[in-house]
Structures are given as structure tokens and as C-alpha cells.
Amino acid sequence: MCVRVEDAGARDLDARGRGLPAEHGQEEQRKESSMSHASTVAILGAGALGAAMAMRLGDTGHEVRLWNRTEERARTVAEHAAGVTAVRAVGDAVSGASVVITVLRDGDAVAEVMSDAIGRLDNDAVWVQASTVGPRHADALAGLARDHGVAYLDAPVSGSTAPARQGKLVWLAAGPENVLTRARPLLDDLGSSVLHVGSGVEGSAVKLVVNAWMAASTVAMSDVLALCDALGVDHATFVRVLEAGPLAMPYELQKVGVMDDASYAPGFAVQLALKDVELAAAAATPTPLLQAVRDRLEATVAAGHDNDDLAAVDYLRNPPS
């Protein structure tokens, strides 16, 4: 599978035809979308990411219908979010929505929910499939959309709850350009970048690659901190050296403090990272490195850290006191 990436905001022109930097144009576009493109959107899944998306969209002027299999979870989110309504029946959530975003645990869950709901989507609705399901499930879901004449985007995201709440997700969107254009104002309200990576389900392939890199680099950070301990290298010195050169990776630098404190408040849960690495293994034979990462994640889950942040792969080096 060859994945092509286009950044839909490479350069913009103002009303007088002057070229503006891409980031300026994208920011103006996001502001305009929140003011003049408010829409009714259904979010199916009120987990950490779905809840953060719902709150962000409510803040930017959209009417958000939030559904979750466990209704109480959706109600709790809605009680603390402007513009968000918890809806009991999934069909009622999607009926009349211009965009439906699925943010569920896996491909089987998405298929089960959307098989019931898809007949209630409006003719001009766009289904944005943002769950991490892997290419095989994504292809089946695209087929479900095609069979019902529903416009479909395979569009997982890079980023978790904090970026979603701040509107700084990176969309990995695959699908027809005209469908992406229709959903673009809403995606801009949730993300700092919308990358068009293909016309089919390439978004799900890219997402597995990104999450494999995230998991591998987190395991590597834990192991390198163990090496620091063995050699008597202060962690602050190690971080300072990384920050001074091209090897700095902000995501992993943030993990140093979390690992040292052994405080693994949920961000991206270990069990979800394991699920994604297993999806990757089902799609392609894992390399020795990715097999080692998979083993580490399995051990971390077995030790009771399944719902903790991915940084919990460090639990053996620095057990909580």
C-alpha cells in the first residue's frame, strides 16, 4: 500500500490575492468554520477521546449529540459541556446530523453500532470513522458505507485527549476529496492539521504505523532511563542534552517526569497501545523490535496497568512507593 500525504492547507490567499503563510490561513479558516459553519454532529463513543471531541465541538458552536453504549457516561460528559446533549438511542443521535464521528474501541464495535444506525443517516451526511481499527476492518466499514450510499472518510487521528480538547489533533484522512471538503470545516475545529493520505482506507494504515512508533519510543525511553540509572547519569542532564539537539521528541521528553514519578494517570492506555500493536501484527509480520514492544505491553497489562498511561511500561524500573 502506497500512502500519499497532502496537507490541505499548504498556502492560502487573502481577499486581495496576497500569499499568506499556511499556518495563518489555516488559523483563519478554523476561526471562520467555528463562526459560520456550525453544524449538527453526532459523536458515537464517549470514551476519553470522544468526550474531548464533543466538548471541543460544543465550545466552537456546533450542536453535538453524544451517544455511548453506557448512557451514563455520555450524560456525565454532557452535564459539564456546553452544546453537548446525551442521546439514548444511536439512531436518534445520527438522524439529522451532517457529520457522524465514530470513536469506538475497535472495528467490531464500530460495525455493530453502525449496522444499526447507518439507515438513519441523512442522504448528505458524512461518516467520519475515527476509531483505530486497522486496514482490514476499515475496508469492511467502507463497504458498509458504500452499500448504504453513505459518504465515508477513514480518518483516525494522531493525538489524544488534551490535543482534542485544544483543537490540535492531526487528522489522517483517506477518502474522496469532495467528501473531505464537506467535512473539512468540522475537522478544522478539532485539529491543527488535516492530512489527506489517500483515497481509500490508508488513514487506518498510517495510524497503525504512528502508534507503533509511539509505543516503541516509549518502551525505548524507559530502557534508556534504566541505562541512565546504571551509569549514574542524571535524568535532567539527559533531557537537557536531547533538548539541545535534533534528537528531542517532545512526547517522550514529557514521559520522563511521568515515569520518574511512577504516576500513570490515563492518557493513552496501555491496553489500547497493545490492541494497536496487535492490529499491526495481524496486518504484517512483526519485526523483532515490534515483537519485543508487544511483549512489554503484554507484561505491563498482566501486571495490572492495562488502564494506565503508556508510560506504565516503566513499572519495573521505578515501582510506586
Secondary structure, DSSP 8 states (H G I E B T S, - for coil): -----EETTS-EE-TT--EE-HHHHHHHHHHHHHHH---EEEEE--SHHHHHHHHHHHHTT-EEEEE-SSHHHHHHHHHTSTTEEE-SSHHHHHTT-SEEEE--SSHHHHHHHHHHHGGGS-TT-EEEE-S--HHHHHHHHHHHHHHTT-EEEE--EE--HHHHHHT-EEEEEES-HHHHHHHHHHHHHHEEEEEEEESSSHHHHHHHHHHHHHHHHHHHHHHHHHHHHHHT--HHHHHHHHHTSTT--HHHHHHHHHHHHT---SSSBHHHHHHHHHHHHHHS---HHHHHHHHHHHHHIIIIITTSBGGGGGTTTS---
